[in-house]
Structures are given as C-alpha cells and as structure tokens.
C-alpha cells in the first residue's frame, strides 16, 4: 500500500466501532480478535439463519418429484 494513501476506516460489523480496513489489520473487517470471535461464535451456534416458512403439517415436503 502506498504510504501517501491514508488507511480507510470502516465500521466493525460486530461492535460498530472504528476498524482499520488494511492488510495490516489481521481481523478485518472486524476491529479486534474479540469481535471476530463473537461473529464466528454466532455463525457456529446458528444464530445467523435465513427464516423460512415451514410447510403445513399435513403437506409433504422435500423433493417435489416424490410428491
């Protein structure tokens, strides 16, 4: 990175604080190892999921070819 270009600061996705967006920040886009681990823990515990509608109890689900 050119020394004349200032480092870009972005918002940490975990805490909302300032985070250095640079190759010098091993935790980017997070501000710290703590925020990176908090985010990883949320993914590992499946806290981040896309909501879906469950089929009605009397409807078949799965492969549409089998219905």
Secondary structure, 3 states (H helix, E strand, C coil): CCCCCCCEEEECCCCCCEEEECCCCCCCCCCCHHHHHHHHHHHHCCCCCCCCCCCCCCCCCCCHHHC
